[in-house]
């Protein structure tokens, strides 16, 4: 996958855009609005998942503040965090960085899974999406939505449709149903037409709601 100044971008993106524009009238109008913008992957697997736990149920600004304090508390020289650094840090120290008791426990559980080898990080590139989701949701604090965000933003899998994502449902409602509420079944039907590039179409639906690219 090609690397830009900001991170890694998927090599399938241009083909996906051509495919979606041919197959879907909404995508044909939507994709050109965002020019050369692309999905990008940053950081490593553990850092991406740790950030997703830190950011649960708080604003982006608050999450960044807690993350900065956590990195400082762990004495990490960069924005990446290693499982060893977390696992050897007492809960009290994690709490002092601004984490709740529950989130501190979630981070420690995440670090334990990585250090114990119960997640197969080196094999993920060869594993299918559902197998990776099954591994990730076994970790405390990680549900299916978080696992799907990981598939899209870290592994950059091309065909993920996160039906638990409220932004996706809202965007489909606005772009395909004139603002009428949509069910998961209706959203899945729209998404089926996007295959095998459902992640790419989802990214453009998110952009239709917020032009600033999402980053995890």
C-alpha positions in Angstrom: 0.0 0.0 0.0 1.4 3.4 -0.9 2.6 5.7 1.8 1.8 9.4 1.9 3.4 12.1 4.1 0.7 11.5 6.7 0.4 7.7 6.6 -0.4 4.7 4.5 -3.2 4.8 1.9 -4.9 1.8 0.3 -3.7 0.8 -3.2 -7.3 -0.2 -4.1 -8.8 3.3 -3.6 -8.9 4.5 -7.2 -10.3 1.2 -8.5 -12.9 1.3 -5.7 -14.0 4.8 -6.6 -14.4 3.9 -10.3 -16.4 0.8 -9.3 -18.7 2.7 -6.9 -19.3 5.5 -9.4 -20.4 2.9 -12.0 -22.7 1.1 -9.7 -24.2 3.8 -7.5 -25.8 7.1 -8.5 -25.1 8.7 -5.1 -21.5 7.7 -5.1 -21.1 9.0 -8.6 -22.0 12.5 -7.3 -20.3 12.2 -3.9 -16.8 10.9 -4.7 -15.7 13.9 -6.9 -16.5 16.3 -4.1 -13.6 15.2 -2.0 -10.8 15.2 -4.6 -7.6 13.4 -3.6 -8.7 12.8 0.0 -8.0 9.2 1.0 -8.4 6.8 4.0 -5.1 6.7 5.9 -3.7 4.4 8.5 -1.5 5.7 11.3 0.3 4.1 14.2 0.4 0.5 15.2 -2.2 -2.0 16.2 -1.9 -1.7 19.9 -1.9 2.1 19.8 -4.9 2.2 17.6 -7.0 0.0 19.9 -5.8 1.8 23.0 -6.9 5.1 21.5 -10.3 3.7 20.7 -10.7 2.6 24.4 -9.6 6.0 25.7 -12.0 7.8 23.3 -15.1 5.9 24.2 -18.1 8.1 25.2 -16.1 11.3 25.4 -15.4 14.1 22.9 -12.5 14.0 20.5 -10.9 17.0 22.3 -11.3 15.3 25.7 -9.9 12.0 24.4 -6.8 13.8 22.9 -6.2 15.5 26.3 -6.4 12.2 28.2 -4.2 10.5 25.6 -1.5 13.2 25.8 -1.5 12.8 29.6 -1.3 9.0 29.3 1.7 9.1 26.9 3.4 11.5 29.3 2.6 9.3 32.3 4.0 6.2 30.5 7.2 8.1 29.6 6.7 7.2 25.9 9.0 9.2 23.6 6.4 9.2 20.8 2.6 9.1 20.4 2.8 5.3 20.2 2.2 3.2 23.3 3.6 -0.3 23.8 1.7 -3.1 25.6 4.7 -3.6 28.0 4.6 0.0 29.1 0.8 -0.2 29.9 1.0 -3.6 31.6 3.7 -2.5 34.1 1.8 0.7 35.0 -0.4 0.5 38.1 -4.1 1.3 37.7 -3.7 4.3 40.0 -1.1 5.8 37.6 -3.5 5.2 34.7 -6.3 6.9 36.6 -4.0 9.9 37.2 -3.8 10.4 33.5 -7.6 10.9 33.4 -8.9 7.4 32.7 -11.9 6.0 34.5 -11.4 2.9 36.6 -13.1 0.8 33.9 -11.0 2.2 31.0 -7.8 1.7 33.0 -8.8 -2.0 33.4 -9.7 -2.2 29.7 -6.2 -0.9 28.8 -4.5 -3.4 31.1 -6.6 -6.2 29.6 -5.7 -5.1 26.1 -2.0 -5.1 27.0 -2.3 -8.6 28.6 -3.9 -10.0 25.4 -1.1 -8.6 23.3 1.7 -9.7 25.6 0.2 -13.2 26.1 -0.2 -13.7 22.4 -3.9 -14.4 22.5 -4.4 -12.0 19.6 -2.6 -13.1 16.5 -1.2 -9.7 15.3 1.3 -11.2 12.8 -1.5 -13.3 11.2 -4.1 -10.6 10.9 -3.1 -9.8 7.3 -4.0 -13.3 6.3 -7.1 -13.7 8.5 -10.6 -12.9 7.3 -12.6 -10.0 8.8 -14.9 -12.0 11.0 -12.0 -14.0 12.5 -10.3 -10.8 13.5 -13.5 -9.3 15.0 -13.9 -12.5 17.0 -10.5 -12.1 18.5 -10.9 -8.4 19.3 -14.3 -8.6 20.9 -12.9 -11.1 23.4 -10.9 -8.2 24.9 -12.8 -6.2 27.6 -13.9 -2.8 26.3 -13.9 -3.7 22.6 -17.2 -4.3 20.9 -18.0 -5.1 17.3 -18.1 -1.4 16.3 -14.6 -0.8 17.6 -13.4 -3.9 15.9 -14.9 -2.8 12.6 -13.3 0.7 12.9 -10.0 -1.2 13.4 -10.5 -3.2 10.3 -11.3 0.0 8.3 -8.7 2.4 9.7 -5.8 0.2 10.7 -5.9 -2.9 8.5 -7.7 -0.9 5.7 -10.0 -3.8 4.8 -12.0 -2.8 1.7 -15.4 -4.4 2.4 -16.5 -3.6 5.9 -20.1 -2.3 6.6 -20.4 -1.0 10.2 -24.1 -1.2 10.7 -23.8 -0.1 14.3 -22.4 3.2 13.2 -24.9 6.0 13.7 -23.1 8.2 11.2 -23.4 5.6 8.5 -27.1 5.2 9.2 -27.6 9.0 9.2 -25.7 9.4 6.0 -27.6 6.7 4.2 -30.8 8.2 5.4 -29.9 11.6 4.0 -28.4 10.4 0.7 -30.7 7.6 -0.2 -34.0 8.0 1.7 -34.6 11.8 1.7 -33.9 12.0 5.4 -36.4 9.3 6.4 -35.1 7.0 9.2 -33.6 3.8 7.9 -33.4 0.3 9.5 -30.3 -1.8 9.6 -31.9 -4.1 7.0 -32.4 -1.1 4.6 -28.8 0.1 5.3 -27.5 -3.4 4.6 -29.4 -3.5 1.3 -27.8 -0.2 0.2 -24.4 -1.5 1.4 -24.8 -4.7 -0.6 -24.6 -2.7 -3.8 -21.3 -1.2 -2.7 -19.5 -4.6 -2.4 -16.6 -5.4 -2.6 -15.7 -1.8 -1.5 -18.2 -1.1 1.3 -15.5 0.4 3.5 -14.7 3.0 0.8 -18.4 3.9 0.3 -18.8 4.2 4.1 -15.9 6.6 4.2 -17.6 8.8 1.6 -20.9 8.7 3.5 -19.0 9.9 6.6 -17.5 12.7 4.5 -21.0 13.7 3.3 -21.7 14.5 7.0 -18.4 15.9 8.0 -15.8 16.9 5.3 -12.9 16.4 7.7 -11.5 12.9 7.4 -12.0 10.6 10.4 -8.8 9.4 11.9 -8.1 6.5 14.4 
